[in-house]
Amino acid sequence: MLLDHDDDAQTAPRLLPGWWWRGGDAVGYGRLLGLGSLLISGLALLLLHPAQVHWDQLGVLAGFHLVAVWLSFALPWRRWSPWALVAFPVTSMAALVLVTDAAPGLAGVTVAYFVLCFAYTGLFLPAHGSWVLLVPAVATYFGTLRAVTPELAVRTVFVAAAWVVLAGLLNRLQTRQLALIGQLRADNLTDPLTGLANRRGMEVFLAEAEPGDVLIVFDLDNFKRLNDEHGHAAGDVVLQTFGRVLTQQLRTRDRAARSGGEEVVVLLRCGESRCGQTVTHRFREALALACPGVTFSAGMALVTADRPVQEVLEAADRAMYSAKHAGRDQVWVSTGDDRPDYCVHRHAEYTPEATPVGV
């Protein structure tokens, strides 16, 4: 899994400019974590005025952090594993040890910053990231103290347990939030009745259409009469069956959407037009078995480089209406030029060799 922590749902304004977040949210907050360790150390120096301070060491440390932040903008974070993010809390904790060495009077003052390091780990690293961070955290924690006593060692056990629990809780909350966002996005693009994409989802996959793909517009025949005679519940069952059977006939790279009412749009990623005839024939047979007496009319059009996809969709829709006007239960093909559309499937007939699809 590659590192990708951009949150598309993030809409709250940020205090820092957009370039700061290059690499994603996790990298941007990692930079803040690193600079924060310097900020909290500077604040402690300002408030406590320790007697002994090695300013040259602090200067080198500050320069190192600034260079590290600058390098973080050049590194290919998105190509790396999320585990690469552990560099931010480890570097921040190591900086606290060096600050304590340069200013011994700050020993034990900045240990609360370890909580932020584990909070960052829980939010942005994979599950169990806190356990990976635990060993360097305990080692650097001891490095920020004047001396390690038995009492302090026992206290560290409870402190370390709190770190791990905090990171685990945040990781679980983050996982649930991302799952909820993913489900909401899927629901926003899915038709609840048929399980196919809705109009929003259709717009998404139409934007991905390439020359050579085939667009098919399906429309159930006499659907209004079905609703009038048998009720809308029966119509819903037919639509559900239609969506399920159609999904079974498509490949994973093909796309289908309920564009409205009893109309369905399919994008075949097949690279040649004949596959549209094959799919519609296979689908017709499967639908006849699953829902006897239910038929459809369909129109096909080939995506080409010289026509916008919306224009191709309109051509397929016109071909579908040609099938309706010619008697229903047919599949017609748009020629894509001034020639009239023509039929390739009529009722149970299937003779693609006799009537090849032309564009």
C-alpha positions in Angstrom: 0.0 0.0 0.0 1.4 3.4 -1.0 1.3 6.5 1.2 -1.7 8.7 0.3 -3.2 10.6 3.2 -4.9 13.4 1.4 -8.4 14.0 2.8 -10.7 14.9 0.0 -13.4 15.6 2.5 -11.3 18.2 4.2 -13.0 21.6 3.7 -12.1 23.5 6.9 -9.8 26.4 6.2 -6.2 25.9 7.2 -3.9 28.6 8.7 -0.9 27.4 6.7 -0.7 27.9 2.9 -1.4 25.1 0.5 2.2 24.4 -0.4 2.8 23.4 3.3 0.6 20.3 2.8 2.5 19.0 -0.2 2.7 15.2 0.1 -0.7 15.0 2.0 -2.1 15.8 5.4 0.1 13.3 7.2 3.3 14.9 5.8 2.1 18.4 6.5 1.2 17.6 10.2 4.5 15.7 10.4 6.4 18.9 9.5 4.4 20.7 12.2 5.3 17.9 14.7 9.0 18.4 14.0 9.0 22.1 14.2 6.8 21.9 17.3 9.5 20.1 19.2 11.8 23.1 18.5 9.0 25.5 19.4 8.2 23.9 22.8 11.9 23.8 23.6 12.3 27.5 22.8 9.3 28.3 24.9 10.8 26.3 27.8 14.1 28.2 27.5 12.2 31.5 27.5 10.2 30.8 30.6 12.6 28.8 32.7 16.0 30.5 31.9 18.2 27.5 32.6 21.6 28.3 34.0 23.6 26.2 31.5 22.8 26.4 27.8 25.0 25.3 24.9 23.7 27.7 22.3 25.9 26.3 19.6 24.3 22.9 20.0 20.9 24.4 19.9 21.8 26.3 16.8 23.0 23.2 15.0 19.8 21.3 16.0 17.6 24.1 14.8 19.5 24.2 11.5 19.1 20.4 11.1 15.4 20.6 11.7 14.9 23.3 9.1 16.9 21.4 6.6 14.9 18.2 7.3 11.6 20.2 6.8 13.0 21.5 3.5 14.0 18.0 2.4 10.5 16.7 3.2 9.1 18.9 0.3 11.4 17.1 -2.1 10.9 13.5 -1.0 8.4 11.3 -3.0 6.1 10.5 0.0 3.3 9.2 -2.2 5.5 6.4 -3.6 6.4 5.2 -0.1 4.7 3.0 2.4 2.8 4.8 5.2 5.4 3.4 7.6 7.8 6.1 6.2 5.8 8.6 8.4 7.4 7.2 11.5 10.4 9.4 10.7 8.5 12.4 11.9 7.8 11.4 15.5 11.2 9.6 15.9 13.0 12.8 14.7 10.9 15.0 17.0 11.6 12.8 20.0 15.3 12.6 19.2 15.4 16.4 19.0 14.0 16.6 22.6 17.0 14.5 23.8 19.4 16.8 22.1 17.7 19.8 23.5 18.0 18.3 27.0 21.7 17.6 26.4 22.3 21.2 25.3 20.2 22.6 28.2 20.3 20.2 31.1 18.0 22.4 33.1 15.1 21.4 30.8 15.3 17.8 31.8 11.9 16.3 32.2 10.1 19.5 31.0 9.3 18.5 27.4 8.2 14.9 28.1 4.5 15.8 27.5 5.4 16.2 23.8 5.7 12.5 23.6 1.9 12.4 23.8 1.6 14.4 20.6 4.0 12.0 18.9 1.8 9.0 19.8 -1.3 11.0 18.8 0.3 11.6 15.4 1.1 7.9 15.1 -2.4 6.8 15.9 -3.9 9.2 13.3 -1.6 8.6 10.4 0.4 5.4 10.8 -1.0 1.9 10.1 -2.5 -0.2 12.9 0.0 -1.1 15.6 2.2 1.8 14.6 2.4 2.7 18.3 4.2 -0.6 19.1 6.8 0.2 16.4 7.3 3.6 18.0 7.4 2.4 21.6 11.0 1.3 21.8 12.5 4.5 20.4 10.0 6.5 22.5 11.0 4.9 25.8 14.7 5.2 24.9 14.4 8.9 24.1 12.1 9.5 27.1 14.8 8.3 29.4 17.2 10.5 27.5 15.2 13.6 28.4 15.5 12.9 32.2 18.3 13.6 34.6 18.4 10.1 36.1 16.5 6.9 35.9 15.4 5.6 39.3 13.3 2.4 40.0 10.3 4.6 40.8 10.7 6.4 37.5 11.1 3.1 35.6 7.8 1.8 37.1 6.1 5.1 36.2 7.4 4.9 32.7 5.6 1.5 32.2 2.3 3.2 33.0 3.1 6.2 30.9 4.1 4.1 27.9 0.9 2.1 28.3 -1.1 5.3 28.1 0.8 6.3 25.0 0.0 3.0 23.3 -3.7 3.1 24.3 -4.0 6.7 23.1 -2.5 5.9 19.7 -4.7 2.8 19.4 -7.9 4.7 20.2 -7.1 7.4 17.7 -6.2 4.9 15.1 -9.5 3.0 15.6 -11.5 6.3 15.4 -9.6 7.3 12.3 -10.3 3.9 10.7 -14.0 4.2 11.4 -14.2 7.7 10.1 -12.4 6.8 6.9 -14.7 3.8 6.5 -17.8 6.0 7.1 -16.5 8.6 4.6 -15.9 5.8 2.0 -19.4 4.4 2.6 -21.0 7.9 2.2 -19.1 8.5 -1.0 -20.2 5.1 -2.3 -23.8 5.8 -1.4 -23.6 9.2 -3.0 -22.6 7.5 -6.3 -24.9 4.4 -6.1 -28.5 3.8 -7.0 -30.0 2.1 -3.9 -32.6 0.1 -5.9 -30.4 -1.5 -8.6 -27.0 -1.4 -7.0 -25.7 0.3 -10.2 -24.2 3.8 -10.2 -26.5 6.7 -10.2 -26.3 9.8 -12.3 -23.4 11.2 -10.3 -21.6 7.9 -10.7 -22.3 7.9 -14.4 -20.7 11.3 -14.8 -17.6 9.9 -13.1 -17.1 6.9 -15.3 -18.2 8.8 -18.5 -15.3 11.2 -17.8 -13.0 8.1 -17.9 -14.2 6.9 -21.3 -11.6 6.4 -24.0 -11.7 6.0 -27.8 -12.8 2.5 -28.6 -15.1 2.1 -25.7 -18.8 1.3 -26.4 -21.7 3.2 -24.8 -25.0 1.3 -24.6 -28.3 2.8 -23.4 -30.9 0.2 -22.2 -34.5 0.9 -21.6 -37.1 -1.6 -20.3 -40.0 -2.1 -22.7 -43.5 -1.3 -21.5 -42.3 -0.5 -18.0 -45.1 2.0 -17.3 -47.7 -0.6 -18.2 -46.0 -3.1 -15.9 -46.3 -0.6 -13.0 -49.9 0.3 -13.8 -51.0 -3.4 -14.0 -48.9 -5.0 -11.3 -47.9 -2.1 -9.0 -44.7 -0.2 -8.3 -43.4 -3.0 -6.0 -43.4 -5.4 -9.0 -41.6 -2.7 -11.1 -39.0 -2.4 -8.4 -38.4 -6.1 -8.4 -37.9 -6.0 -12.2 -35.4 -3.1 -11.9 -33.5 -5.0 -9.1 -33.4 -8.1 -11.3 -32.3 -6.0 -14.3 -29.5 -4.5 -12.4 -28.3 -7.8 -10.8 -28.4 -9.7 -14.1 -26.6 -6.9 -16.0 -23.9 -6.7 -13.4 -23.3 -10.4 -13.8 -22.8 -10.0 -17.5 -20.2 -7.2 -17.2 -16.5 -7.4 -16.5 -15.0 -5.7 -13.6 -13.6 -2.9 -15.7 -17.0 -2.2 -17.4 -19.4 0.4 -15.8 -23.2 0.7 -15.5 -25.5 3.3 -14.1 -29.2 3.9 -13.8 -29.6 7.2 -15.4 -33.2 7.6 -14.5 -36.5 5.6 -14.4 -36.0 2.4 -16.3 -33.1 3.6 -18.3 -29.5 2.3 -17.8 -26.3 3.4 -19.4 -23.4 1.0 -19.8 -19.7 1.8 -20.7 -17.9 -1.2 -22.1 -14.1 -0.9 -21.9 -13.5 -3.3 -24.8 -11.6 -1.4 -27.4 -13.8 -2.6 -30.3 -17.5 -2.3 -31.2 -18.4 -5.9 -31.7 -18.3 -6.6 -28.0 -21.4 -4.5 -27.6 -23.4 -6.9 -29.7 -22.0 -9.9 -27.7 -22.9 -8.3 -24.3 -26.4 -7.3 -25.3 -27.2 -10.8 -26.7 -25.8 -12.5 -23.6 -27.7 -10.1 -21.4 -31.0 -10.6 -23.3 -30.7 -14.4 -22.8 -29.9 -14.1 -19.1 -32.7 -11.6 -18.5 -35.2 -13.9 -20.2 -34.3 -16.7 -17.8 -34.3 -14.4 -14.7 -37.4 -12.4 -15.6 -39.5 -14.1 -18.3 -41.5 -11.7 -20.4 -39.4 -8.7 -19.7 -37.5 -7.2 -22.7 -35.5 -4.1 -23.4 -34.6 -1.8 -26.2 -31.0 -0.6 -26.5 -28.9 1.8 -28.5 -25.1 1.6 -29.0 -22.5 4.1 -30.0 -18.7 3.9 -30.2 -16.6 6.4 -28.4 -14.2 8.1 -30.8 -11.5 10.7 -30.4 -13.2 13.3 -32.5 -16.5 13.3 -30.6 -17.2 14.4 -27.0 -18.5 11.6 -24.8 -21.8 13.5 -24.2 -22.4 13.5 -27.9 -21.7 9.8 -28.1 -24.2 9.3 -25.2 -26.8 11.3 -27.1 -26.2 9.2 -30.2 -26.7 6.0 -28.3 -29.9 7.4 -26.7 -31.2 8.2 -30.2 -30.4 4.7 -31.4 -32.3 3.4 -28.4 -35.4 5.4 -29.3 -35.0 4.1 -32.9 -35.3 0.6 -31.4 -38.4 1.7 -29.5 -40.1 3.1 -32.5 -39.2 0.1 -34.6 -41.2 -2.2 -32.4 -39.1 -2.6 -29.1 -37.1 -5.6 -28.0 -34.3 -4.6 -30.4 -30.8 -3.2 -30.4 -29.8 -0.4 -32.7 -26.4 1.1 -33.5 -25.6 4.7 -34.1 -23.4 5.1 -37.2 -21.8 8.3 -35.9 -22.2 10.1 -39.2 -25.0 11.2 -41.5 -26.1 7.6 -42.2 -29.2 6.4 -40.4 -29.0 4.1 -37.4 -29.7 0.5 -38.0 -30.7 -2.7 -36.1 -28.4 -5.5 -35.2 -30.7 -7.5 -32.9 -34.4 -8.0 -33.4 -36.3 -10.1 -30.9 -34.5 -13.4 -30.5 -32.4 -13.1 -33.6 -28.6 -12.7 -33.3 -26.7 -12.5 -36.5 -23.7 -10.1 -36.0 -21.9 -11.6 -38.9 -24.7 -10.6 -41.2 -24.9 -7.1 -39.8 -21.5 -5.9 -38.5 -21.4 -2.8 -36.4 -20.0 0.1 -38.4 -18.8 3.6 -37.2 
